[in-house]
Every structure is written in C-alpha cells, then in structure tokens.
Amino acid sequence: MYNYSEKEYEIFSRLFILNEYSEENLKILSKIKIGIVGIGGIGCPLSQYLVSSGVKKLLLVDGDIIEKSNLNRQILFNLNDIGQKKVDVAKHKLKLINTECKIDIIDVNVSSSNLNSLNDCNIIVDATDDWFTSKLLNEYCIKNSINFLYSSALRHDLQIILFNNKNKDNHICLNCIFPNRNDVDLPRCSVVGISGISAGLAGLVAAQKIINFSLNLRDETNIMTISDGKNLNFDNIIIKSKDDCYLNST
Ligand SMILES: [Zn+2]
C-alpha cells in the first residue's frame, strides 16, 4: 500500500524525484516520529522543513505563548498570532503544508513529569535555550535509548549534534562535551541577542541531520556542526567520549 497519498505525491513531487527518496526510504520517512522540544527560533524552521521534507509525525512541546519579540526568528508566527499558544498555532500552520501529517502537541514545558510522553519518538530534539532542559533530555534519551539531537543558537553562533543512543557500546553524550556547565548560568538570547538568520540556519542543519540519519544518507552520529552564521563558516567536529562521564554506565 502507499505510504503517501496521491495528494502528498503531488506536494512532494520535486523532492521525491531525488535518488535518496527511494521506495524503501519513503517507507521509513512516512513512519518516523520526531519530538521537538521548544517551538522557537530553531523549532519553527525545523518543524516546517521536516513537514516539507515528507516527515508525517511530529510531537511539539512548548508551554509558551507568542510574543512580539519572537517574530524576528520564529517564522511560523506573525502579528495576528500574538497571545496564542505556540504549539496550537504551529500545528495549524504545519497542517496547511500537508493536511495528512499528524502533529501531536503538549502545551506545557517539558519536565520530568511529562517526559514519558516523548518515548515513542525516533529522535528527540532539544530546541530550547535552557540548559536544565538540555540536561534533562540528554539523560532521559540515554536511559531510554532514544536518539537525541541537541541544537543551540546565540548571537550569530550555532551548534548542532546528533547522538545515536541506540549504540550502547560507544557512549557519547551532551555531558561528555560540556561536563562543567552543570551549574553555569548561560547567556540567554534575551540578554545577548540572536540573529533570526542564524537560528534559521541551525533549524535547517538540524532538519538535514535528521533526514541524513533517518534515511542513512550520511553518518551523522557524534559530529558537532558549528558555524558563525554571519561569516558562513561551517565546521564539523568529531566528538570523543569522556571516560568519566557519569552517564556512561557501560
Ligand atoms: Zn556522556
């Protein structure tokens, strides 16, 4: 049976011409579920481009309402949406791209009490700018063997990395990279600023990594992509495990 309807084949007709979108890969693409925590400057373009790339199942998690100061980078929203819940408006806008995609929403911020709602996701994305949430998601994903993508954008700088948590023999996680940041008060975009373009680039890099990983187009595991969005320099850094990481139980 078809994984995509005739209408969807029309929507994605230019995309599905590409060699990477074989019959076999379309089966995978139509089934994967991506959880996005934080529908902000990264989560907006990420969710848009995943739906535009044929992903049919998303879970969006965010408790915030839309404010004017979001509009420079949160491109699913406009002035008419001020005061509404981000996840409600995002779901509505994403369904306008493909009515047949399934968008689940959780309209409160992620916490240890609702984390389990994410357990059927193939990949969980941290698109928040909150280090406590990043640590929480990192630990949850390791313990439940769920693949985890960490993304951040601040000023013009962006960094994105995908951890393959199904590979128990080779532990690498967010804590291996940033072991000393546990109690550090990180700079926030409300204080130091953020370029909407750089946040958008981070969302696009994250989307491509998710497609690459899910369809096995390129090995994305443990490669941190960093960029100065202004100068358009991109680097891919191979990350190594930290022997004494407290989350490494193997
Ligand atoms: Zn670790």
Boltz pocket constraint, residues with backbone or C-beta under 6 A from the ligand:
constraints:
  - pocket:
      binder: B
      contacts: [[A, 171], [A, 172], [A, 173], [A, 174], [A, 175], [A, 176], [A, 177], [A, 242], [A, 245], [A, 246], [A, 247], [A, 248]]
      max_distance: 6.0
